[in-house]
Amino acid sequence: MKKNDQAITFLGKNTEFEGKLSFQGTIRIDGHFKGEISNGGHIIVGEEGLIEANMHISYIVISGEVHGNIIADQRVDIHAPGKVFGDIQAPAVVIDEGVIFEGTTRMYHAKESETRGLDAIGSDEYAGSPPPTLCAIYGIVTDQNTGKPIKNAEIVCEGTGKKKAWTNASGYYELINLEDGKWKMKIKAKDYRKGTSKVEISGEGTYEQNCELKPK
């Protein structure tokens, strides 16, 4: 991903737009969009974002509300308090606990040359990595003594901004849409000592950062 392709605010809070949207790269929607989305790249729907549209995109992360059918070439992530009302077709679908989803999902294998190895997954099973075209930190949090994954560990990442994530049952987490710079991570989980780590992001791509926590 080129630097000018990084996520931008396409539709801000308290704004509305109706029509057809075709784009490349990554956009973020925090307002209200109604219409049709096709030939798209990556979409991030903020918690206050509302989309009323059928869409064909590459990858979408939903924390807001979507009414319409979704076809994704790579993956669909739905995070709480997200709501989706419509059918989903994608090689991989991740639905977190606390999400409202009314519709059906249809899984298929992605084109091998583009996204090899993606299969149907649940949020508690996924332990891979974000699409390489997103600037992100991801990894797995495990018990230092047993090596077992730690669920519901909280990861707070501070740098040019502040991001927060929690691990799933596989101990997996990811923080997306990060800017270049130095990021300090704090990891904590019940019955474990806190862990810290530093990651410096420079340029496009994903950065793996695994962490072991020591029991109290």
Backbone hydrogen bonds in HBPLUS format (Angstrom, degrees):
<---DONOR---> <-ACCEPTOR-->    atom                        ^
c    i                          cat <-CA-CA->   ^        H-A-AA   ^      H-
h    n   atom  resd res      DA  || num        DHA   H-A  angle D-A-AA Bond
n    s   type  num  typ     dist DA aas  dist angle  dist       angle   num
A0005-ASP N   A0002-LYS O   2.87 MM   3  5.27 158.1  1.92 115.0 121.4     1
A0006-GLN N   A0003-LYS O   3.23 MM   3  5.63 168.4  2.24 114.2 115.9     2
A0028-ARG N   A0008-ILE O   2.80 MM  20  5.79 129.0  2.06 164.9 178.7     3
A0010-PHE N   A0028-ARG O   2.93 MM  18  5.60 151.1  2.02 144.6 153.9     4
A0011-LEU N   A0028-ARG O   3.45 MM  17  6.89 160.0  2.49 152.7 155.8     5
A0030-ASP N   A0011-LEU O   2.76 MM  19  5.75 165.9  1.78 166.8 170.2     6
A0032-HIS N   A0015-THR O   2.92 MM  17  6.26 167.0  1.94 159.3 163.7     7
A0017-PHE N   A0032-HIS O   2.89 MM  15  6.38 146.1  2.01 161.2 170.8     8
A0034-LYS N   A0017-PHE O   2.93 MM  17  6.36 153.8  2.00 155.0 162.5     9
A0019-GLY N   A0034-LYS O   2.93 MM  15  6.50 148.1  2.03 149.5 159.9    10
A0036-GLU N   A0019-GLY O   3.06 MM  17  6.54 147.6  2.17 147.9 152.7    11
A0021-LEU N   A0036-GLU O   2.75 MM  15  6.13 161.6  1.79 162.9 169.5    12
A0038-SER N   A0021-LEU O   3.02 MM  17  6.47 158.9  2.07 165.1 171.7    13
A0042-HIS N   A0025-GLY O   2.79 MM  17  6.14 166.7  1.80 157.2 161.9    14
A0027-ILE N   A0042-HIS O   2.97 MM  15  6.45 154.4  2.04 156.0 160.5    15
A0044-ILE N   A0027-ILE O   2.90 MM  17  6.28 146.4  2.02 150.7 161.1    16
A0029-ILE N   A0044-ILE O   2.84 MM  15  6.26 158.8  1.88 162.3 168.1    17
A0046-GLY N   A0029-ILE O   3.00 MM  17  6.08 151.8  2.08 140.7 149.7    18
A0050-LEU N   A0031-GLY O   2.81 MM  19  6.15 156.8  1.87 163.2 161.6    19
A0033-PHE N   A0050-LEU O   2.87 MM  17  6.32 161.5  1.90 164.4 169.7    20
A0052-GLU N   A0033-PHE O   2.83 MM  19  6.24 158.5  1.87 157.2 164.5    21
A0035-GLY N   A0052-GLU O   2.97 MM  17  6.42 160.7  2.01 154.8 156.4    22
A0037-ILE N   A0054-ASN O   3.20 MM  17  6.45 171.8  2.21 158.4 159.0    23
A0056-HIS N   A0037-ILE O   2.96 MM  19  6.30 143.7  2.10 136.2 147.3    24
A0040-GLY N   A0056-HIS O   3.35 MM  16  6.51 171.0  2.36 153.8 151.3    25
A0058-SER N   A0041-GLY O   2.88 MM  17  5.00 154.7  1.95 144.9 148.2    26
A0059-TYR N   A0041-GLY O   3.34 MM  18  6.65 156.2  2.40 138.9 140.9    27
A0043-ILE N   A0059-TYR O   2.96 MM  16  6.50 152.4  2.04 151.6 160.3    28
A0061-VAL N   A0043-ILE O   2.90 MM  18  6.32 157.8  1.95 158.4 165.7    29
A0045-VAL N   A0061-VAL O   2.85 MM  16  6.18 170.7  1.85 170.2 173.4    30
A0063-SER N   A0045-VAL O   2.89 MM  18  5.74 153.6  1.96 149.4 158.2    31
A0049-GLY N   A0046-GLY O   2.91 MM   3  4.96 158.8  1.96 108.4 115.0    32
A0065-GLU N   A0049-GLY O   3.00 MM  16  6.27 164.8  2.03 148.9 153.7    33
A0051-ILE N   A0065-GLU O   2.94 MM  14  6.38 157.3  1.99 152.9 160.3    34
A0067-HIS N   A0051-ILE O   2.75 MM  16  6.11 164.2  1.78 163.3 168.9    35
A0053-ALA N   A0067-HIS O   2.94 MM  14  6.31 130.6  2.19 146.6 161.3    36
A0055-MET N   A0069-ASN O   2.92 MM  14  6.39 161.4  1.95 164.8 171.0    37
A0071-ILE N   A0055-MET O   2.91 MM  16  6.18 151.2  2.00 150.5 159.7    38
A0057-ILE N   A0071-ILE O   2.90 MM  14  6.36 149.6  1.99 163.2 171.2    39
A0073-ASP N   A0057-ILE O   2.96 MM  16  6.48 148.2  2.07 139.6 148.8    40
A0074-GLN N   A0058-SER O   2.70 MM  16  5.35 147.8  1.80 153.1 152.6    41
A0060-ILE N   A0075-ARG O   3.22 MM  15  6.72 153.3  2.29 149.9 157.6    42
A0077-ASP N   A0060-ILE O   2.89 MM  17  6.22 169.7  1.90 164.8 168.1    43
A0062-ILE N   A0077-ASP O   2.79 MM  15  6.12 161.7  1.82 154.4 160.4    44
A0079-HIS N   A0062-ILE O   2.80 MM  17  6.02 163.4  1.83 160.6 166.3    45
A0083-LYS N   A0064-GLY O   2.79 MM  19  6.26 150.0  1.88 157.1 163.3    46
A0066-VAL N   A0083-LYS O   2.85 MM  17  6.25 153.1  1.92 152.1 161.0    47
A0085-PHE N   A0066-VAL O   2.85 MM  19  6.22 161.8  1.88 163.2 169.5    48
A0068-GLY N   A0085-PHE O   3.00 MM  17  6.25 154.1  2.07 140.3 148.6    49
A0070-ILE N   A0087-ASP O   2.80 MM  17  6.23 163.2  1.82 164.6 170.0    50
A0089-GLN N   A0070-ILE O   2.84 MM  19  6.24 150.1  1.93 156.4 166.2    51
A0072-ALA N   A0089-GLN O   2.85 MM  17  6.26 166.3  1.87 168.1 172.7    52
A0076-VAL N   A0092-ALA O   2.97 MM  16  6.41 149.0  2.07 148.9 158.8    53
A0094-VAL N   A0076-VAL O   2.78 MM  18  6.17 166.8  1.79 166.2 170.9    54
A0078-ILE N   A0094-VAL O   2.80 MM  16  6.14 158.0  1.84 166.1 173.8    55
A0096-ASP N   A0078-ILE O   3.00 MM  18  6.22 173.5  2.01 172.4 174.0    56
A0082-GLY N   A0079-HIS O   2.68 MM   3  5.42 152.6  1.75 126.2 134.9    57
A0100-ILE N   A0082-GLY O   3.09 MM  18  6.47 166.8  2.11 155.8 158.3    58
A0084-VAL N   A0100-ILE O   2.87 MM  16  6.33 155.6  1.93 155.3 163.3    59
A0102-GLU N   A0084-VAL O   2.92 MM  18  6.35 163.1  1.95 163.1 168.8    60
A0086-GLY N   A0102-GLU O   2.98 MM  16  6.29 135.0  2.18 141.7 155.3    61
A0088-ILE N   A0104-THR O   2.80 MM  16  6.24 161.1  1.84 160.6 167.2    62
A0106-ARG N   A0088-ILE O   2.76 MM  18  6.20 147.9  1.87 154.7 165.6    63
A0090-ALA N   A0106-ARG O   3.20 MM  16  6.69 149.8  2.30 155.2 163.8    64
A0114-GLU N   A0111-LYS O   3.01 MM   3  5.54 148.6  2.12 114.9 123.9    65
A0115-THR N   A0111-LYS O   3.01 MM   4  6.08 167.4  2.02 175.7 177.0    66
A0125-GLU N   A0122-GLY O   2.99 MM   3  5.24 154.8  2.06 109.5 117.6    67
A0126-TYR N   A0122-GLY O   3.20 MM   4  6.32 140.9  2.36 159.2 168.4    68
A0134-LEU N   A0131-PRO O   3.05 MM   3  5.91 164.1  2.08 130.5 131.5    69
A0178-LEU N   A0135-CYS O   3.17 MM  43  5.63 170.2  2.18 142.3 145.3    70
A0207-TYR N   A0136-ALA O   2.77 MM  71  6.13 150.4  1.85 150.2 160.4    71
A0137-ILE N   A0175-LEU O   2.91 MM  38  5.20 153.9  1.98 147.5 154.9    72
A0175-LEU N   A0137-ILE O   2.74 MM  38  5.20 160.2  1.78 161.7 168.0    73
A0138-TYR N   A0207-TYR O   2.96 MM  69  6.32 155.1  2.03 150.2 155.4    74
A0209-GLN N   A0138-TYR O   2.72 MM  71  5.95 159.6  1.76 156.0 162.6    75
A0139-GLY N   A0173-TYR O   3.22 MM  34  5.75 154.9  2.28 147.8 147.2    76
A0173-TYR N   A0139-GLY O   3.03 MM  34  5.75 150.5  2.12 159.4 162.4    77
A0211-CYS N   A0140-ILE O   3.04 MM  71  6.41 163.7  2.07 149.3 150.6    78
A0141-VAL N   A0171-GLY O   2.84 MM  30  5.03 153.9  1.91 134.6 140.4    79
A0150-ILE N   A0141-VAL O   2.92 MM   9  5.79 158.4  1.97 150.7 147.6    80
A0142-THR N   A0211-CYS O   2.88 MM  69  6.39 158.9  1.93 159.2 165.8    81
A0213-LEU N   A0142-THR O   2.91 MM  71  6.31 160.6  1.95 166.9 172.8    82
A0143-ASP N   A0148-LYS O   2.76 MM   5  5.34 154.0  1.83 150.4 158.3    83
A0147-GLY N   A0143-ASP O   2.74 MM   4  4.88 145.6  1.85 135.0 144.2    84
A0144-GLN N   A0213-LEU O   2.86 MM  69  5.32 164.3  1.88 150.0 144.9    85
A0152-ASN N   A0167-THR O   3.10 MM  15  4.90 155.7  2.16 122.0 123.4    86
A0167-THR N   A0153-ALA O   3.01 MM  14  5.30 146.4  2.13 138.7 149.2    87
A0154-GLU N   A0188-LYS O   2.81 MM  34  5.39 159.7  1.85 171.1 167.0    88
A0188-LYS N   A0154-GLU O   3.01 MM  34  5.39 158.0  2.06 148.2 155.3    89
A0155-ILE N   A0165-ALA O   2.80 MM  10  5.21 172.1  1.81 160.3 159.2    90
A0165-ALA N   A0155-ILE O   2.93 MM  10  5.21 150.2  2.02 145.8 154.5    91
A0156-VAL N   A0186-LYS O   2.94 MM  30  5.21 166.4  1.96 151.2 155.1    92
A0186-LYS N   A0156-VAL O   2.85 MM  30  5.21 154.0  1.92 148.9 157.7    93
A0157-CYS N   A0163-LYS O   2.81 MM   6  5.06 174.0  1.82 151.4 153.3    94
A0163-LYS N   A0157-CYS O   2.82 MM   6  5.06 162.6  1.85 150.7 156.8    95
A0158-GLU N   A0184-LYS O   2.93 MM  26  5.29 166.1  1.95 148.6 150.6    96
A0184-LYS N   A0158-GLU O   2.78 MM  26  5.29 166.5  1.80 154.5 154.7    97
A0159-GLY N   A0161-GLY O   2.81 MM   2  5.05 164.5  1.83 154.2 156.5    98
A0168-ASN N   A0172-TYR O   3.03 MM   4  5.54 142.9  2.17 137.5 146.7    99
A0171-GLY N   A0168-ASN O   2.88 MM   3  5.22 161.2  1.91 116.5 120.5   100
A0181-GLY N   A0201-ILE O   2.91 MM  20  5.25 158.9  1.95 137.3 142.5   101
A0201-ILE N   A0181-GLY O   2.82 MM  20  5.25 163.4  1.85 160.5 155.6   102
A0183-TRP N   A0199-VAL O   2.75 MM  16  5.21 167.6  1.77 160.6 164.8   103
A0199-VAL N   A0183-TRP O   2.87 MM  16  5.21 166.7  1.89 156.3 160.8   104
A0185-MET N   A0197-SER O   2.70 MM  12  5.02 175.4  1.70 159.6 160.2   105
A0197-SER N   A0185-MET O   2.96 MM  12  5.02 144.7  2.09 139.7 141.8   106
A0187-ILE N   A0195-GLY O   2.73 MM   8  4.91 174.0  1.74 148.2 149.7   107
A0195-GLY N   A0187-ILE O   2.77 MM   8  4.91 167.7  1.78 151.3 155.4   108
A0192-TYR N   A0189-ALA O   3.13 MM   3  5.51 146.0  2.25 139.9 135.1   109
A0216-LYS N   A0191-ASP O   3.13 MM  25  5.73 164.5  2.15 130.6 130.2   110
A0193-ARG N   A0214-LYS O   2.81 MM  21  5.55 175.1  1.81 164.5 165.2   111
